[in-house]
Amino acid sequence: MNRIESEWHQLKTHEIAGQMFDNNYDLAMAIIDGIEKRSLKDGYALERFIFNCT
């Protein structure tokens, strides 16, 4: 797996596993929150995140 696949796997397995979302916005917010938590835990800077939900 490349790095993004590894990060996505960790996010799905640990941050949003077992959750149900009513809409795309709630899912997007959970993903953003999970990425922010992982960046703090793993000590890397999260400079910018853009999520286009159309």
N, C-alpha and C positions, 0 to 999 in steps of 0.2 A: 504494500500500500504506500501511496505517497503521503506526504505530511497532512494534507487536508483531509484525506480519507481516514487517517488515524485520529485526527482531532474530531471529525464528525462521529466516528465510532464511539469515542470516549464521551462525547456530548450526549449521544443517544442512549448509551449504556448507563451513564451516571447522573446526568443532569435532568433529562426529560423522560427517563424510562417510566413506564406505567401510567403516564399522565394522559388524559383525554382533553382535547381542546374544542371549544365550541365554534371557533372560527379561525381564519388565517392570522388575524391580528394577535390573538392570544398565543398561538403557536410562535409567531415571530417574536413576541415579547419574552417568551420562555427561552427561545434560542439566544436572544441577545443577553438575557440575564445569565444563562449558562456559560456563554463565551466570556462575559465579564468575570464571573466567578473563577473560571479556569485560568484566565490571565493573571488574576491575583494570586491564586494558589501556585501556579507554575512560574510566576515571576517574570512574565513577559509583558511588554507594553502593548496595549490595545489602543491604537491611535484613532481608528475610524472604522465604522461598520455601517454599511448601507444595505438595507433590505428592501427590495422592490417587490411589493405584493400587489399584483394587478390581476 
